[in-house]
Amino acid sequence: MIERNECFSNLAAGYLFPEVAKRRKLYQEKHPEAKIISLGIGNTTEPLTPHITKAMSDYAKSLGTKKGYSGYGDEQGLTELRKKIADVLYPGMASADEVFISDGAKCDIARIQTLFGRKTPIAVQDPAYPVYVDGSVIVGAAGAYKKDGYKKVTYLPCTQENNFFPDLSLIKPDSLIYFCSPNNPTGACATKAQLKKLVDFANRNGCIIIFDSAYYAFIRDAKLPRTIYEIPGARKCAIEINSFSKLAGFTGVRLGWSVVPSSVKFADGTPVKNDWNRVMTTLFNGASNIAQAGGLACLDKEGQTETKALVDYYLENAKLMKEALEGKNFKDAGVKVYYTGDSPYLWVYFPGWKSWDIFDKILNDCNVVTTPGSGFGPSGESYVRFSSFGHRADVKEACKRLTKFVL
Ligand SMILES: *Cc1c(COP(=O)(O)O)cnc(C)c1O
């Protein structure tokens, strides 16, 4: 028989979201009358906007005509969309040939690991989006074998003590650094000065940064950088991964992009972009042309106005949740709400509580589902993530219940 790929036995159990779902289901079975509201999952809830929907349905209809039909497109993506992304989002910072269109950021994060082989040390923020580590383990990178004790993964604690920006001196030279800003789950958004430190560190120490900016559209503070290429030197060391999922509600439509500047190089001087092009043209066959028609519509004037309003809706939800979570009942218990207004997530610290215990208590007393911070990494212990993705009426009802919550 064929031996199981040992990389898979090195994965930590996929524990977080299945466990959340299990506890919710158990509670519902015991309390069939409870109207449970989820402020737990990072999934969009509001419908696609009219201009963008029309672009996609028009395109889908045209595929049914001789004139409008097209088969495989370029594996790197529609030239027009690559150009539009470069022009609208990276003016003077990246060119169209450095933009690659994909079926989403998660998929790119997974595929990009094939570029770096198993010897490259990896550094991740702690807490972090689970794909960075799990994707590395699956390709056998990150010293993933158990006998190595995962020693090639360096966790970078991001806590209230360091303002959710890690101590970079922990990172080994020649590492791949995963960095997510605005961050999932902490909601922290790195300043220009912080990203400058990161970029300078990477350039000095031979590192490459995988910068996940899937939530850039939530940044409202004009002083905060919306792409890492606003930082001088980033074109030498940073790859940006991005997505229409949180920007335009494309979580189900599936469309993302990566930016790989020609000047990011391997030790032997080969541009990383050449190998990325090879991966995208070999292991991927292009994003859906219907989704790409929607992507183009997102980036024209009407689309930009619509997506801004869509994101504003979630930001307003977050504001309501912040008010509720900063109520007297929480303040008196020493609860701290970390939220700057530039992310869909509120990161909330419950002193003296384990994440799963406070999760259970909120589920039990308020019938509200959250996400335990410890599920994103050891430094998430005692925190809970509240997500602002939800219908306004549900968010308001959840806030009402939280206001009466007794800790
Ligand atoms: C939601 C999310 C993404 C987006 O993934 P898609 O595959 O494009 O839907 C990427 N990174 C983080 C941190 C996310 O939370």
The ligand as an SDF file (V2000), in Angstrom:
LIG
                    3D

 15 15  0  0  0  0  0  0  0  0999 V2000
  -10.5800   36.0810    4.5820 C   0  0  0  0  0  0  0  0  0  0  0  0
   -9.1050   36.1320    4.5290 C   0  0  0  0  0  0  0  0  0  0  0  0
   -8.4370   35.9900    3.3210 C   0  0  0  0  0  0  0  0  0  0  0  0
   -9.2000   35.8950    2.0330 C   0  0  0  0  0  0  0  0  0  0  0  0
   -9.1980   34.6560    1.4800 O   0  0  0  0  0  0  0  0  0  0  0  0
   -9.9100   34.3600    0.0940 P   0  0  0  0  0  0  0  0  0  0  0  0
   -9.3570   33.0090   -0.2370 O   0  0  0  0  0  0  0  0  0  0  0  0
   -9.4880   35.4080   -0.8830 O   0  0  0  0  0  0  0  0  0  0  0  0
  -11.3860   34.3500    0.3060 O   0  0  0  0  0  0  0  0  0  0  0  0
   -7.0500   36.0630    3.3140 C   0  0  0  0  0  0  0  0  0  0  0  0
   -6.3580   36.2780    4.4420 N   0  0  0  0  0  0  0  0  0  0  0  0
   -6.9850   36.4540    5.6190 C   0  0  0  0  0  0  0  0  0  0  0  0
   -6.1810   36.7620    6.8250 C   0  0  0  0  0  0  0  0  0  0  0  0
   -8.3690   36.3730    5.6970 C   0  0  0  0  0  0  0  0  0  0  0  0
   -8.9750   36.5160    6.8790 O   0  0  0  0  0  0  0  0  0  0  0  0
  1  2  1  0
  2  3  1  0
  2 14  2  0
  3  4  1  0
  3 10  2  0
  4  5  1  0
  5  6  1  0
  6  7  2  0
  6  8  1  0
  6  9  1  0
 10 11  1  0
 11 12  2  0
 12 13  1  0
 12 14  1  0
 14 15  1  0
M  END
$$$$
